[in-house]
């Protein structure tokens, strides 16, 4: 149906343009004949005067009338549309024929009506989902505001987090502010309030945001968000070197790997790139608990350890890997590595869980991919 519709539009447009050209050509030909007619009328009048058929007075009146007609026709031609030359007419005919053919050819080669329908459907689904979230958010806010006891803190925090996802940072800050005024407010409440205030100002640390992060630090100085936003404030104040040093010091103080360390490492490298400092890596601060798996040097070092130290080393590596996979569940190789590690440690259930995750991720892999067989064989072996 869409092709029939496109063809009908193209033919209709071509027809209208063709009729316009035809009518314009006929009109131009008619206008070109008017000067000859007036010349003939003037010559005929002069012959009648010479034969004595028309008196001098009548001849003067006739001449005036013919001249008026010539003037009126000239004014009409000037006010009318411009006459197309033969060359422009040929160009227009070429356009009439070429443009529809080129458009249809291009669309048949590169176009896809289904894509537009899919895009519209996805947009509609996204709008419906967003409308549903907005409606539920409104209901939650009404319930919290009408609560005789002011609404539970968890409810206000959930409302603030939902507003953050919706991009309504001012409303999020207002929700977090309610909880921050309560006696049981934690450092996390103030750091989330800081995040909302900074987002509301497009990444700028305002006095209100600085006060909030200072309160977060007063309640828990180890909160990594404190380091992040204080470093951001230092950078915006033109003290990038101090900001970089602050982040590195916080990373050095970590007693192992934590997910927030990736964020601080990335922030330090962004700042360091602007002041000419060498990039830093996570391995510098958590080489054994980074969850990236042991390398050849780690294995060699483990062989020289006592049994107790080696066991603690291996356990720390496995725990770090397991923590990372909770944040990166699509890492097939990581799940296989974790399954092997649990097998070595004798943790049968942990190994089964890891290999089951690996098997689920390998379902769509080709049969030639060895990881598919490894996961299946490991599960079969553990089930015996």
Secondary structure, 3 states (H helix, E strand, C coil): CHHHHHHHHHHHHHHHHHHHHHHHHHHHHHHHHHHHHHHHHHHHHHHHHHHCCCCHHHHHHHHHHHHHHHHHHHHHHHHCCCCCCHHHHHHHHHHHHHHHHHHHHHHHHHCCHHHHHHHHHHHHHHHHHHHHHHHHHHHHHHHHHHCCCCCCHHHHHHHHHHHHHHCCHHHHHHHHHHHHCCCCCCHHHHHHHHHHHHHHCCCCCCHHHHHHHHHHHHHCCCCHHHHHHHHHHHHHCCCHHHHHHHHHHHHHCCCCCCCHHHHHHHHHHHHHHHCCCCCCCHHHCCCCCCCCCCCHHHHHHHHCCCHHHHHHHHHHHHHHHHHHHHHCCCCHHHHHHHHHHHHHHCCHHHHHHHHHHHHHHCCCCCCCCHHHHHHHHHHHHHHC
